[in-house]
Amino acid sequence: MHKLKITGGKRLIGEIKISGAKNSALPILAASLLSSKNITLTNVPQLKDISTMLTLLQSMGVEVIFDEKMRLILNAKEIKTFIAPYDLVKTMRASILVLGPLLSRFGEAEVSLPGGCAIGARPVNLHIEGLRAMGADIQVKNGYIMANAKKLYGADYYFPEISVTGTENIMMAAVFAEGKTVIGNAAKEPEISDLADFLRSMGAEIEGDGTDEIIVSGVKKLQESSHEVLPDRIETGTYLAAVAITGGRVLLKNTSSKFLESVIEKFKLAGADIQTGNDWISLDMHEKKLKAVNFETTPYPGFPTDMQAQFCALNTVADGEAEMRETIFENRFQHVVELHRMGANINIKGNTARSVGVPKLKAAPVMATDLRASAGLIIAALAADGETVIDRIYHIDRGYERIEEKLKQLGAIISRDSS
Ligand code: UD1
């Protein structure tokens, strides 16, 4: 069982490079199934979720090669099976992203239902509904989504609830559909536009990404393409939080502030001095204590649910009281119970957590329950008195590339116990 050991209290100072975005790379990798031509990708982060997606694609027959420059080259000329098995899908919900591309190009897909997940029920009913609107015949049998479509047709599909991967699946399915697909109440996340940019580079016709109406006009074939994955805005926000809680300063390179406005605004309210450039962000706390900040998670461009646990950790030691409302997932406060073990004063009622800042957190053995909860616990541990041991840390490897190395670069006292 992997554990992380962190001795808190060290002010973090330095600079680090941000990796490519997990949530961009995953749909882009799935989209490789749409084409029989070579696809070259750069800035793909080395993460567990990425290797799970590559294993899934390889199991279907996609050729995956890293060239001498560590660019990732994919070729899906010969696909031997359209099945995404339970064993792979259960470890990563984003496996559902192969459904749209398989159906679009081959008219057939069999994808295991992702099942429950630590942060909530997270159904995929809207993915299914959207594909049905395009003419797919979909049955759910023995835990599998069995989808068939001799042909997909452009359709108007309005998402009753905003879904990121749902929007991506319909967008990819529409690439070869006959006619025009109009996706209403589409997700506006930057990762949607990154996928749209990639699909356009292959020859797909897509307009409106970044707004709540995306229009895809079906094409007959795609061409070879190269694409650089967007920087990870959540990794960026996580390191800003890790440094802020220690009163330190940092320069984050290879990133963009453009997609982090709602988060940067909260850091400023918390007392951080933030400067931004074309491809960098710096934060300096000038050794000051944080101020408590209220927030509510909403779809982009609002405050991201994927930053909720990290800000929850900041508020535990900030001056004052804060109200944190989670509106996206129904069970995303599991880190709070663990933060209590470190002395945090937080109360949860329904979808709202209320914190009263304490002068100091104290190290304790804690358990990571999901990816972003792990990030929240690491941030809390960096500010706690003594050595915190975080169990089940494998969750963190799903979404953060070389996290110990990067934190060590900033002076953190952190090590992994793999026994
Ligand atoms: C994506 C991100 C995840 C992020 C989340 C919200 C990826 C790979 N993952 O997850 O990091 O936390 O967006 O920003 O990009 N819903 C339904 N039916 C559906 C689909 C969704 O009811 O068919 C609900 C979900 O239960 C949830 C809400 O819609 O309450 C939003 O979920 P969604 O945007 O789909 O999240 P993911 O795409 O799974």
Residues whose N, C-alpha, C, O or C-beta is under 5 A from the ligand:
A	BS01	UD1	N23 A94 R122 P123 V124 N125 L126 H127 E161 I162 S163 V164 T165 G166 T305 D306 I328 F329
